[in-house]
Amino acid sequence: MSAPDPTAPVSATEFQTRAGLYIERSAKAPVFITKHRRVARVLIDIAEYERLKARDTREAHRTEALPDAWAEALSEADYGPADPALEALTD
């Protein structure tokens, strides 16, 4: 009998049963956890998480606080045709 592939996804049930093993494995490589045969979560080492988080430069701005040039650019932008389902949410 061969050892399980350390890069193969694991089911949520298997993860719950052997969490310690997968926590250790996540120090070397991401652990993909599946639910109903679809990847639902990824367990990664904290150093990798912090590295990825440091690269996230997204910012949120209140519309009232936007610089005038940004507000003008947004109002003049062409967003293409509206999605009727999305439009229904704003009615």
N, C-alpha and C positions, 0 to 999 in steps of 0.2 A: 504494500500500500504506500502510495507516495504522499508527501506533505501537501497540504492545500496551497494553492497559488496565493502568495501574499498580496498580489495586486488585484485579485478577483473581488468583485463586489460581494458583500455579505448581507444576508437578510436581517431585518430588524430583530427578529427572534433570535438568530444566531448572535447578533451583537449584544443583546441583553444577556444572553447566557454566558458569553465570554468577553465582557466589556474590557476587563483588564488587559487581555491579549491585544485587542484592537486599539486600545489607548497606547500601548507600547509600540505597535506597528505604525501608528500615525506619526510617531516621531521620525520615521524614516521616509514615509510616503503617505499620501492621502488615503483614507479608508472610505470607500463608497458604500453607503448603507441603503439597501433597497426595501421598498414596501410594495407588495403586489408585483414583484419583478421589475419595478421601475426605480431608478436611483432617486432617492428622496432627500438624502443628507450626505454631507461630506465631513469627515472628521480630519482636521489637520493640526499639526503642531502649532503651539502658540507663537513661536518665532516666525513661522510662515504666515500666520494670520496677521501678526503685527507688520510684517513686510508688505503684505497686500494692502492692509489698511492705510499704511503710510503713503501708498501710491494713489489713494482715493482723494481726488482734489475737488469732488463735487461740493457745491455750496447751495444752500437754500436762501432765497431772498423774499422778503415781503414785497408785494407789488408796489406798495406805497413808497418803499425805500429804494427802488431801482433807479439808477442814474437815468436822466432824461433820454440820453442817446439809446440806452438799452430798451426803454419803454417804447420809443419811437420805432426802433428796428423790429420789435415784436409786433407792433400794430401794423406795420407795413409788410410783414413777411407773408409769403404765399405758402400755406400749409397743405395745399392740394384739396381734393374734394372731401367734404365732411362725411364721416361715417354715420349713417342714420341711427344706428343703435346708440352711439355715443351722444348724438344730438338729442335723442329722446331722454337721456339722463339729465340734461340741463334744462329741460322744459318745466 
